Amino acid sequence: MLVHFEDLDPRKDDYATKVVDRLLHAAVNAGASDIHVDAAAVGVNIQWRVFGNLIALGIVPDGATTSILGRIKALARLITYRQDIPQEGRISIAHQKLEARVGTLPTLHGERAVIRIVAKHTHDWLPTQLGLAADALQAMIAGLQERSGVILIAGMAGSGKTTTAYACLRELLQQAGTHRSVVCLEDPIETEIQGAVQSQINPNVGFDWSAGLKTLLRQDPEVMFVGEIREPETAAVVFQAAMTGQLVITTMHARSTADAIRRLLDMQVPAYHLRSALHVLLCQRLVRKRCSVCEVSVRSRELSNTCPACAGTGSVGRVLLAELFPKIEGELGRAILQDFDTPSLSRLAQSLGMRSLATLAADAVSKGEIHANEIRH
């Protein structure tokens, strides 16, 4: 086991407290992004995710008095006696400078808890520290200097969209100081951004995305961060705000920049709004960085189980790939007005100089930065 609990006695009242404290401490030190704690027939199955790799830590016995999952729920201020409903909360441990989101799910043998840790090393990142290619970084910095328009960061789940958005907010606030009103609507708030006003939606009391966006516009914002475009109403408000004088930073789930354009069109965002207001469109992906110590394929991880650097996963760290959509004008603008499909838009954008995610990944493989099997088709 990467974390040892053998010296703890499950019969003691403080067993669960010590297990959870030790687990959180070890996860932070290991750079884990997520901890999975699943009630099993014979105890609690624990795994964590490091640099995208899900690593099994083993099954530990549960406490006789206080359960491990109960302790996690108590830290997250959840209802400890309810095991029949999903719940969400947050953990904050000052002495470890740890912030984490907790989500629970009822399961066959009890509950499952997933703890998502906000990485300490990303708390103060700026765009220059993200690993963006020069053209993408230049476009992002230029976009942040605009007074209106949309900066859209797209990508699949777990691609670091929020980290990039937060870095943009820090850059903007660092340049403007207290001279720009920055208001954020999020679900959830991942971490605190000094100088920004952050609000989390709460559908249970009627404060949903629709109500939140309407309220946001009445807060005299100069810069808005909208956590995610999920449906047509949010997309409409984002682009209306951008067309009437606000700079909006937002994210969206999409597989490519062309896919993001297509999704916006399908959400009934007028093509002329895209052409006029979409100043920066990135689609990013995080891929696992090749371990330089053992240099063993991820598929042959059993061959590298003694590697001290990667713990047998074949990778250490992540590489950011970011596809930058060209400026929407000329032939590209006409293609969007003519409602081109995703493949056609992608081909046209590449003919105008866009380096696709596939091209960027192939380049990273050729440089030895990532394994070939990191490329997904």
N, C-alpha and C positions, 0 to 999 in steps of 0.2 A: 504494500500500500504506500502511496505517496504521502499520505497523512496517517499517522499512527494513533490509534485509540485503545490499544491493548492494555495500557496501564490504567484505564478508567474502569470503574466498577458500575455496571448497569443498575445495580441495586441501590446505589447512593442517590439521594435526592438531587444532588447537583450534577448528575451524570449528563443529562441532556444539555444543560447550560455549558458545561465544559466541552462537549462534543461540538456544539454549534460555534462556540468561540474559537476553538482550535481550527475548525473547518474554514471559517471566514478568514482568519488570520493567514492560513496556508494558501487559500485561494488568491488573496491579494498579493502575497509574495510571489506566487507562481504566475501572476498575470492572467488569471482566469477571467473570462468575460461572463460566464454563466455557471451556476451550480445547479445540478438536478438532484433532488432528494425525493425518492419514491418509496412509499410504504410497500413492503413485500411480505410474503407469508412468513418469513423467518427473521425479519428485521427491517432495516432501511437500506435501500440500494442507493449509493452515492456515485455520481459522475460529475466531471466538470469539463468545460470547454476552454482550451488554450490555443490561441492562434487558429481558431476554426476547427481544431481537432477535438472530438469528444472522447475523453479518457475515463475509463472505469476505475474507480477507487476501491470498489468492493462493497460488501454488505456488512453493516455493523448492527449489533443487537440494539433494540430499543430499550429505553429506560423503563423501569418498573413503575416509577411514580410520575414522572413528567416525560412526555414523548418528545423526540427530537423535532418532529414536525410542529408539535405544540409550542416548543420554544421558539422556533422560527416565526410562527404566527404571532406570538406574544411580542417579539421584537418589532414586527411589522405593524403592530397595533391592530391585528385582525381579531375576529371573534373566534376564540380558541376552541369553544365547544361545538361549533358548527363545522361538520365535515361533509355536509351534503350539498354545499353550494360553492361555486368558485368565488374567490376573494382576491383583492389586490391591495397592496400597501407598500410601505417604504421602510428601509432600515437605515439608520444613521448611527455610526459608532465613532465618536469623536476622537478617541485615542488612536484609532487606526486610520482616521480621515477617510472613512468608508461610507459611500452612498450606494444604495442598492434598491432595485425594485423587486418586489416579491409578488408572485402570482400563484394561487393554489387551484387545484382541480380535484374533484372527487374521483376516486379510482376503486378498482375491485377490492383492494386490501386496505383502503383508507383514503389517503390523499397523496398528491404529488405537489411539490413546491419547486418552482424555478426561481432562483435568485439571480437577477441580472445586475452585475457590478459595473458601476461607472468608473472607468479606468482613471486612476489618479493622474497618470501622465498626460491625459488629454484635457485636463481641467483648464489649462491656460493656453492651449494651442492656438496659433494663428495660421492663416492660409499657407504661409511659407514653410510651415512645419509638417504639412500633410503629405508631402511627396508628390504633389501635382507636377505634371510636365510643364515646361516653360510657357507654352501657348495657353494652356488652361489656367495657369496661375495669373498670367498677364490679363486674360479676359475677366477673371474673377475680380482682381483688384480694380480694374477699370470699371466694372459693373457696380462695385460698391461705392464708387465716387459719383454715380448718377443720383439725381434727385427723385426720379420716378422710374417705373419699369419693374420687370419681374426677373429675379434670379432663381432659376429652378434647378434643383439638384435631384436627379432621378437615380433609380437603381433598385435592385431586388432587396428583400429583407436581409438585414445584416451586412449591408454594403458600406456602412459608415456615413449615411446621408446626414444624420443629425449632428455627428461630429464635425462634418464639413460646414454645415449651416451655423453651428455655434462658433466655429473658427471665424466665419465671415462676420458674425455679430461682434465678436471681440475686436476684429480689425476695424470695423466701422466705428465702434465706440472709442477705440484707442485714437483714431484719427480725429473724431469729432468732439471727444470729451463729453461734456454735459450739454452740448449745443444742439443735439438732435434728440427728438422724442422717439424712443424705441419701445414698442409695445409688442408682446408675444402672446400668442394663443397656442397652447400645446396640449397634447394628450399622449403620454404624461410629460411633466417637466422633468427632463433628464438630469440637469444640473443647473445651478444658479449662475447667471451671467450678470456680473457687476455692471450697473448702469442701465440695465434693461428692466422694464416692468413685465413680469411674467405671470400669466394667468392659465390655470388648468381647467379644462372643461369638466363639468360634472352633470352628466345626463340625469342622474337620480333626482336632481332638484330643478330640472328644466333648463340647466345651463349647457345646452348642446352646441354643436358647431354652428348651427344656424343662428342661435341667440348670441353666441360668443362673437361671431363675425360682425353682426349688426352693432353690438356694443363696442367692439374694437374700433370701428370707424368713427364712433362718437367720442373717442378718447384723445383726439387731436394728435394722431400719430404722424410722424414723418417717415418712419421706417416701421414696417410690420413684419413679424415672423409668424407665418401660419404653418404649424407643425407638419401638416400633410394635406394635399389635395386628394380627397377621397370620392367626391361626388360632384355633380354639375353645379350645385348651389355654391359650394366652396370655390370652385374654379371661376364661376361668374364673378363673385365678390373680389377675388384676387386680381383679376384682370381689370375689373371696373376701377378698383382702387389704384392700380398702376396707371390707368389711363387718365385719372383725375388728380395725380400729383403725389402719390406715395411710392416709395421704394419697397417692394415686397420680396422677401426671401421665403422660399417654401420648398417642400419636397414632394416626391411622388414615386409610387412603385411603378417601375417600367423596366423592360429588358434592354432598351437602347434609347438613344435620343430620338430616333425616328418613331419608335414605339410610344414615347412620351408625347410627341406631337400628335400622333394618331389618337391617343387617348383623350387629349384635350379637345380635339375636333369632335370626337364622339360624345364628349361632354357638352357639346354645343357652344364652345368658345369660338367666337367668330374668327375666321382666318385673318382678317385685317387687324384684330387685336393681337394675334400672335406676331404678325409682321411688325406692328408698331411698338409693342410693349415687351416682348420676350427678348431681353438684352443678353442674357447668359443662360445656356442650357447645357448642363453636364449630365452624363450618365456614368456612374462609377461602380466599381466592383473591387472588393478586397480578395486577393488571392494569397495563398500561403507561400511564404518565402522559403526557399530551399535551405535546408540545414547545411552549413558549410563545414560542419565537423564530421558528420558521418556520411553525408551525400548519398543517402539510401532512398530509393523510391518509396513514396508513401504506400504503395501497394505491397511493398516488401517490409513493412514496419516490424515484422517479427525478427528481421535480421539486424535491426538497429536498437533492440531493447536495452542495450547497455550504454547507449549514447547519453552522456550527461547533459548535453545541450538541448536536445529535442525530446527526451524521454521516450524515444522509440517511434516518434510520429513522422520523422523525416523532414520536418519544417519548423522554423523558428521565426516568429514575426510575420508581418503581412506586407504585401506590396499593393499600393493603390493604383488601379488603372482607371483613367477617366477619359471618356469620349466627349469631345467638345463639338457641339453642333455649330456649323458655320453661321455667320450673320444672315438673318433672313431677309434677303433682298434679291432683286433680279430674277434669275431663273428659279431659284429656290422658293422665293416668295410666290411666284406664279404657280409652282407645283403645289404649294399648300392651298392656294386659292382654288386650284383645279381638283382638290381632294385626292391627291395621290395616295396609294396604299403604302404600308410601312416598308416593304422591300424596295419599292421604287424610290421613296424618299431617302432611304439609306444609301442606295446606289448613287443617287444624284449628289448627296452630301459628300460621299467619298470621292466622287469625281471632282468636287470643288475643294478637296484637300483634307477632309475629315479623316482622322485615323480611327478606325473602328476598334471596339473592344477586342475583337478577334485578332486584329493586327497588332494591337498593343500587347496582348497576351503572347502571341507568337514571338514578338521581339524580346519579351522578358524570358521566354524559354531559350531563345538563341543566345542570350547573354548569360544563361545559367542561373538566373535569379529565381525561377520557379520550375517545378516539374512539369513535364509535358501533359500529364494527366490532370493538371489544374485547368486546362482549356476545356470548356463545356460547349457543345454545339447545340 
